[in-house]
Amino acid sequence: MNTGFRAVPTNLRIHPLTIVSKDSLCGISRWTPRWLQKFADPKYYLIVFGALAILQGAYFTYFVGIISTLEKRFAFRSKVTAYILIAENVTPIIACILIGYFGGKVHKPRLLSFCMFLVAVGCFLSGLPYFIYGPGMHILSKDPVTLAGNDKKEFCTYGGKSEPCSLDENIHTHPAAIMMFLANFLNGFGYIAFYIIGTPYLDDNVRKKNSPLYFSAMGALRIFGPTIGFLLSSFCLKYYEDPFYDPGIDPHNPRWVGAWWMGFFILGAAIFFFTILLALFPKELPERFRSEKKELKDETEKENEMPKLKDFPHAIKRLMKNPILVCHVISITFQVNGFAGYFVFMPKFMESQYQQSASEASLFSGATGILSMLLGVLIGGFLIKKFKPRPRYLTGYMVLVEIFSVLGLFISIFLGCDRVIMPGTSVNGDETLNLYNECNAGCGCTRKVFEPVCGPDGVSSFFSPCFAGCPNTTGMISSLLQPTITSLTNATVFTDCKCVTGGNSTYEVSNVVSGFCSTGCTMFIAYIIMLCVSKFISSTARVGNTLITFRCVDAKDKSFALGVFGSVLAMFAFIPHPLTYGALTDSTCLVWEESCSKTGNCWLYDSDKFRYFLDGMSMLLISIGICFDIVVFFLSDRLTNFYGEDDEDKQSDDRIARWIKDEEPVVEMDNIL
């Protein structure tokens, strides 16, 4: 008879024979093969769950990275994009509370896999508008008919009329917005899966004193999600929306529309694969990995009873009487508003402030700080694991980190570039620019095609060759231009432009070159360095913040507290911040796209105003959150058994924790099924 023993050296410990309960078996239904049971281990769950956390985080940042492209392609305003972004937070408002209340006793891995399956469906739905409506060729030209030829720019034709109005090119705007709204609504289940189901499952199946180690690893893995999302968007946006079509322009041209749809299908396929693996994990991992021991059968049955709906008000009242939890939730709510709002509109900010392309903005948004954030999370988790600071010291450090974040935003206000100078324009009553003047009024110019050109002084820019009064083009850059702009290469020269403003504010005939004028601004590098330093320091407090959330409530209320926490964040943080920052961003717009008397996306922003509003609003919201964190600091001595001190003497089979402590390896018997 095969006893399942393996030959081991005499100096190694062997676990006693144990019987694995049905709830601790990997598999689906009755399919629980022996070879699969070795994966019922926290480290394997961490790998699979971490992969899904990375992909789910990548979905969000990928969408953030292509926001400006979507607005350009479908003529969205920032407030329309904000409505799409908040869709994923409509789901958690109700679902978080219900899943948090009842989800503590259900099969969490399967519920988690179902939620992530919905996220995969949302990914595919997000890319669907491209296959329904095709590429947006109308953005390349004033008149779509000219796409068959070489004329893809607006020129001044005196006495000419604007092209006939046709709504065909914009008729798909609203259906596309609805499809993306539904897709982001499904992605909201991913938020529930990560915070309300997946993370508590990990915390329930490891010892308390080892939680900082796992949260640190989880946080480090989570960092890769936003980074991968930005890098993927940067990669996809380098290709034109139709990869097999040559639009005749490069990614730095404002009319460039990158292949925004490709990344959604890549992420959807990857999420679907790991969702299948996650569904195979057991309801709970074997008891040897946990600190708690169920000693009596009747107590075990009592713990497995589903919560009753009539006890719901009492559970809410119990949480409301917890001052640490209440202040902590309020603090996180304000800070999420500040940090997330800044984060979502950072690529657009880089495009308008430092004249980066959409691909470059996504690259810098994701790549900057990845190493610093990774080191910050790992160092923070390791130090907490090693030194186990008292809650008072931990919360005090969190306050200092948040103060530094506010200081970093304040410094960023002074790291901007000068705004674009557009002579021959005037300011409307709504603080937007009026591009028309007595010189170009008869040229038939529109705000539908944005192709900036630089004047001979190397400083003055014009919205398009048409607004500069240019009737034709001469090809590549030549020596006719002033030395101040001869550094531009592969540019197009427009000659005989009649509306170029001279030094005495009079119009003169001159030459201009395609593209923005070079501002000579060197603040972008300083801004990136400031961003990296801020991310490193703030990341060192991430593990401590997670521990406060888990330890300020009783174990029986953990899932429910996280559910309420998620609903509050969704209602008062994740939904308001896109609307707030979207409205602020729209208020800084100088020139709106206009087609058939309808306003679309913003072509040009007031860089100074954009920088002041973005940094200032984030500073205000984070500062309010700091006030509540100070209250948590003074109440933190009430937190007990913070690192599972009551379980210090209990043996664990946690290999990751044992490796950190450099203990002897443990050789197990095969599970008897």
Residue pairs with C-beta under 8 A, 6 or more apart in sequence:
4 669
4 670
4 671
4 672
5 669
5 670
6 667
6 669
6 670
8 14
8 667
11 664
12 664
12 665
12 666
12 667
13 664
13 666
13 667
14 667
14 668
14 669
15 288
15 653
15 666
15 668
15 669
17 669
17 672
18 286
18 288
18 669
18 671
18 672
19 672
20 37
20 40
20 286
20 671
20 672
20 673
23 282
23 283
23 284
24 40
24 282
24 283
24 284
24 285
24 286
24 287
25 32
25 37
25 40
25 282
25 673
26 32
26 36
26 37
26 39
26 40
26 280
26 281
26 282
27 33
27 36
27 280
27 282
28 279
28 280
32 673
34 670
34 671
34 673
36 280
37 671
37 673
39 280
39 281
40 281
40 282
40 285
40 286
41 285
41 289
41 655
42 202
42 205
42 206
42 214
42 285
42 289
42 654
42 656
43 655
43 656
45 109
45 201
45 202
45 205
45 281
45 285
46 202
46 214
46 217
46 218
46 221
46 656
48 274
48 277
48 278
48 281
49 112
49 198
49 202
49 218
49 278
50 217
50 218
50 221
50 222
51 221
51 274
52 116
52 193
52 194
52 198
52 271
52 274
52 275
52 278
53 194
53 198
53 218
53 221
53 222
53 225
54 221
54 222
54 224
54 225
54 228
55 225
55 228
55 267
55 270
55 271
55 274
56 116
56 119
56 187
56 190
56 191
56 193
56 194
56 225
56 271
57 222
57 224
57 225
57 226
57 228
57 229
58 225
58 226
58 228
58 229
58 232
58 267
59 119
59 122
59 123
59 187
59 190
59 229
59 264
59 267
59 271
60 88
60 187
60 225
60 226
60 229
61 225
61 226
61 227
61 228
61 229
61 230
61 233
61 365
61 366
62 229
62 230
62 232
62 233
62 263
62 264
62 267
63 85
63 126
63 184
63 229
64 229
64 230
64 233
64 343
64 344
64 346
64 347
64 365
65 229
65 230
65 232
65 233
65 234
65 237
65 347
65 358
65 361
65 362
65 365
65 366
66 233
66 236
66 237
66 258
66 260
66 263
66 358
66 362
67 81
67 344
67 347
67 348
68 347
68 348
68 351
68 358
68 361
69 237
69 257
69 258
69 260
69 358
70 76
70 81
70 180
70 260
71 77
71 78
71 80
71 81
71 600
71 601
71 602
72 136
72 139
72 254
72 255
72 257
72 601
73 136
73 139
73 241
73 257
73 260
74 129
74 136
74 172
74 173
74 176
74 177
75 170
75 173
75 593
75 595
75 598
75 600
75 601
76 173
76 177
76 600
76 601
77 582
77 586
77 599
77 600
77 601
77 602
78 345
78 348
78 582
78 583
78 585
78 586
78 602
79 579
79 582
79 583
79 586
80 177
81 578
81 582
82 578
82 579
82 581
82 582
82 583
83 177
83 181
83 578
83 579
84 177
84 180
84 181
84 184
85 184
85 344
85 578
85 582
86 574
86 575
86 578
86 579
87 180
87 181
87 182
87 183
87 184
87 185
87 187
87 188
88 184
88 185
88 186
88 187
88 188
88 190
88 191
88 574
89 188
89 191
89 570
89 571
89 574
89 575
90 185
90 188
90 570
90 575
91 185
91 186
91 188
91 189
91 191
91 192
91 570
92 188
92 191
92 192
92 196
92 566
92 567
92 569
92 570
92 574
93 567
93 570
93 571
93 575
94 567
95 188
95 189
95 192
96 192
96 196
96 562
96 563
96 564
96 565
96 566
96 567
96 570
97 560
97 563
97 564
97 567
98 563
99 111
99 192
99 196
99 197
99 563
100 196
100 559
100 560
100 561
100 562
100 563
100 564
100 566
101 307
101 312
101 315
101 559
101 560
101 563
102 306
102 307
103 111
103 196
103 197
103 559
103 563
104 200
104 307
104 558
104 559
104 560
105 303
105 304
105 305
105 306
105 307
107 283
108 197
108 198
108 200
108 201
108 283
109 201
109 278
109 279
109 280
109 281
109 282
109 283
110 279
111 193
111 197
112 193
112 197
112 198
112 201
112 278
113 275
113 276
113 278
113 279
115 189
115 190
115 192
115 193
115 197
116 189
116 190
116 193
116 271
116 274
116 275
116 278
117 272
117 275
118 186
118 189
118 190
119 186
119 187
119 189
119 190
119 193
119 271
120 268
120 269
120 271
120 272
120 275
121 186
121 268
122 182
122 183
122 184
122 185
122 186
122 187
122 268
123 183
123 187
123 264
123 265
123 267
123 268
123 271
124 264
124 265
124 268
125 179
125 180
125 182
125 183
125 186
126 179
126 180
126 183
126 184
126 261
126 264
127 261
127 262
127 264
127 265
127 268
128 179
129 172
129 175
129 176
129 179
129 180
129 261
130 241
130 260
130 261
131 261
132 172
132 175
133 172
133 176
134 242
135 240
135 241
135 242
135 245
135 257
136 169
136 241
136 257
137 144
137 147
138 144
138 169
139 255
139 257
139 449
140 147
140 152
140 247
140 248
140 249
140 255
141 147
141 151
141 152
141 153
141 449
142 153
142 154
142 163
142 446
142 448
142 449
143 163
144 169
146 152
150 248
152 247
152 248
152 249
153 449
153 451
153 464
153 465
153 473
154 445
154 446
154 449
154 451
154 464
154 465
154 466
155 443
155 465
155 466
155 470
155 471
155 472
155 473
156 440
156 443
156 444
156 445
156 465
156 466
156 468
156 469
156 470
156 471
156 497
156 498
156 499
157 443
157 444
157 471
158 442
158 443
159 442
160 442
160 443
160 444
161 444
162 444
162 446
163 446
165 595
165 596
165 597
166 596
167 596
169 595
170 595
170 596
170 598
170 600
188 570
191 566
191 570
191 574
192 566
195 562
195 565
195 566
196 559
196 562
196 563
196 566
199 218
199 546
199 562
200 558
200 559
200 562
202 214
202 218
203 211
203 214
203 550
203 558
204 284
204 290
204 558
205 284
205 285
205 289
205 290
206 214
206 289
206 290
206 291
206 654
206 657
207 289
207 290
207 291
207 644
207 647
207 650
207 652
207 654
207 657
208 291
208 641
208 643
208 644
208 647
209 385
209 388
209 643
209 644
209 645
209 647
209 648
209 657
210 385
210 652
210 654
210 656
210 657
211 547
211 550
211 644
212 381
212 384
212 385
212 543
212 547
212 643
213 381
213 382
213 385
213 656
213 657
213 660
214 656
215 381
215 543
215 546
215 547
216 377
216 378
216 380
216 381
216 382
216 384
216 385
216 543
217 381
217 656
219 377
219 381
219 539
219 542
219 543
219 546
220 374
220 377
220 378
220 381
223 370
223 373
223 374
223 377
223 539
224 370
224 374
226 366
227 366
227 367
227 370
228 366
229 263
229 366
230 347
230 362
230 363
230 365
230 366
230 367
231 362
231 363
231 366
231 367
232 263
232 266
232 267
233 260
233 263
233 359
233 362
233 366
234 359
234 360
234 362
234 363
234 366
235 263
235 359
236 258
236 259
236 260
236 261
236 262
236 263
237 251
237 258
237 259
237 260
237 357
237 358
237 359
237 362
238 251
238 258
238 359
239 258
239 259
239 262
240 246
240 247
240 256
240 257
240 258
240 259
241 257
241 258
241 259
241 260
241 261
242 259
243 259
247 255
247 256
249 255
249 256
250 256
250 490
251 258
251 357
251 358
251 359
252 357
252 515
253 451
254 450
254 451
254 452
254 603
255 449
255 450
255 451
256 357
256 358
258 358
258 359
284 290
286 653
286 671
287 293
287 294
288 652
288 653
289 652
289 653
289 654
291 644
291 647
291 650
291 652
292 647
293 650
294 300
294 303
307 315
307 560
315 557
315 560
316 564
318 557
319 325
319 326
319 553
319 557
319 560
319 561
319 564
320 326
322 552
322 553
323 631
323 635
324 548
324 552
324 632
324 635
324 636
324 638
324 639
325 552
325 553
325 561
327 628
327 629
327 631
327 632
327 635
328 548
328 549
328 552
328 628
328 629
328 632
329 564
329 565
329 568
329 569
330 625
330 628
331 625
331 626
331 627
331 628
331 629
331 632
332 545
332 565
332 569
332 573
332 625
333 568
333 569
333 572
333 573
333 625
334 573
334 621
334 622
334 624
334 625
334 628
335 402
335 621
335 622
335 625
336 569
336 573
336 574
336 577
337 572
337 573
337 576
337 577
337 580
337 621
338 577
338 617
338 618
338 619
338 620
338 621
338 622
338 625
339 405
339 618
339 622
340 573
340 574
340 577
341 577
341 578
341 580
341 581
341 614
341 617
341 618
341 621
342 409
342 581
342 614
342 615
342 618
344 577
344 578
344 581
345 581
345 582
345 585
345 614
346 361
346 365
347 358
347 361
347 362
347 365
348 361
348 585
349 610
349 611
349 614
350 356
350 360
350 361
350 364
350 365
350 524
351 357
351 358
351 361
352 604
352 605
352 607
352 610
353 416
353 417
353 607
353 610
353 611
354 417
354 521
354 523
354 524
354 527
355 417
355 516
355 519
356 364
356 524
364 528
368 528
368 531
368 532
368 535
369 531
369 532
369 534
369 535
369 536
372 532
372 533
372 535
372 536
372 539
373 535
373 536
373 539
374 539
375 536
375 539
376 535
376 536
376 537
376 538
376 539
376 540
376 542
377 539
377 540
377 542
377 543
379 540
380 539
380 540
380 541
380 542
380 543
380 544
381 543
383 389
383 540
384 394
384 543
384 544
384 547
385 660
388 642
388 643
389 397
390 636
390 637
390 642
391 548
391 551
391 636
391 637
391 639
391 642
392 633
392 636
392 637
394 544
394 547
394 548
394 636
395 544
395 548
395 629
395 632
395 633
395 636
396 633
397 541
397 544
398 541
398 544
398 545
398 548
398 629
398 633
399 626
399 629
399 630
399 633
401 537
401 538
401 540
401 541
402 538
402 541
402 622
402 625
402 626
402 629
403 626
404 534
404 537
404 538
405 534
405 537
405 538
405 622
406 619
406 622
406 623
406 626
408 530
408 531
408 533
408 534
409 615
409 618
409 619
409 622
410 615
410 619
411 530
412 527
412 530
412 531
412 611
412 615
413 611
413 612
413 615
413 616
415 523
415 526
415 527
415 530
416 523
416 607
416 608
416 611
417 519
417 521
417 523
417 524
417 607
418 519
418 521
418 607
419 606
419 607
419 608
420 452
420 461
420 516
420 517
420 604
420 607
421 459
421 460
421 461
421 517
422 433
422 435
422 460
422 461
422 462
422 463
423 455
423 460
423 501
423 505
424 437
424 439
424 440
424 462
424 467
424 499
424 501
424 507
425 433
425 434
425 435
425 437
426 433
426 434
426 437
427 433
427 434
428 434
431 606
432 589
432 590
432 591
432 592
433 590
433 591
433 604
435 445
435 447
435 463
435 467
435 591
436 445
436 467
437 499
439 469
439 498
439 499
439 507
440 466
440 467
440 468
440 469
440 499
443 466
443 467
443 469
443 499
444 466
445 463
445 464
445 466
445 467
446 466
446 594
446 595
447 463
447 591
447 592
447 593
447 594
447 603
448 593
448 594
448 595
449 464
449 466
450 463
450 464
450 591
450 593
450 603
450 604
451 464
451 465
451 514
452 461
452 462
452 463
452 464
452 514
452 515
452 516
453 461
453 462
453 464
453 465
453 468
453 470
453 494
453 512
453 513
453 514
453 515
454 460
454 461
454 485
454 488
454 512
454 513
454 514
454 515
454 516
454 517
454 518
455 461
455 462
455 468
455 500
455 501
455 510
455 512
455 517
456 481
456 482
456 485
456 500
456 510
456 511
456 512
457 482
457 484
458 482
458 484
458 485
458 517
458 518
459 484
459 517
460 500
460 501
460 517
461 516
461 517
462 468
462 499
462 500
462 512
463 591
463 603
463 604
465 473
465 494
465 497
465 512
465 514
467 499
468 494
468 497
468 499
468 500
468 512
469 497
469 498
469 499
469 500
469 507
470 494
470 495
470 496
470 497
470 498
470 512
471 496
471 497
471 498
472 494
472 495
472 496
473 492
473 493
473 494
473 495
474 493
474 494
474 495
475 492
475 493
476 490
476 491
476 492
476 493
477 486
477 488
477 489
477 490
477 491
477 492
477 493
477 513
478 493
479 486
480 493
480 495
480 511
481 493
481 511
481 513
485 513
485 517
485 518
487 518
488 513
488 515
488 518
491 513
491 514
491 515
492 513
492 514
493 511
493 512
493 513
493 514
494 511
494 512
494 513
494 514
495 511
496 509
496 511
497 509
497 510
497 511
497 512
498 507
498 509
499 507
500 507
500 508
500 509
500 510
500 512
501 507
501 508
502 508
547 642
548 632
548 639
549 561
549 562
549 565
550 558
551 639
551 641
551 642
552 639
553 561
580 617
581 614
581 617
584 613
584 614
584 617
585 602
585 605
585 610
585 613
585 614
586 602
587 609
587 613
588 605
588 606
588 609
588 610
588 613
589 602
589 604
589 605
589 606
590 602
590 604
590 605
590 606
591 602
591 603
591 604
592 599
592 600
592 601
592 602
592 603
593 599
593 600
593 601
593 602
593 603
594 600
652 658
653 666
653 668
655 666
658 665
658 666
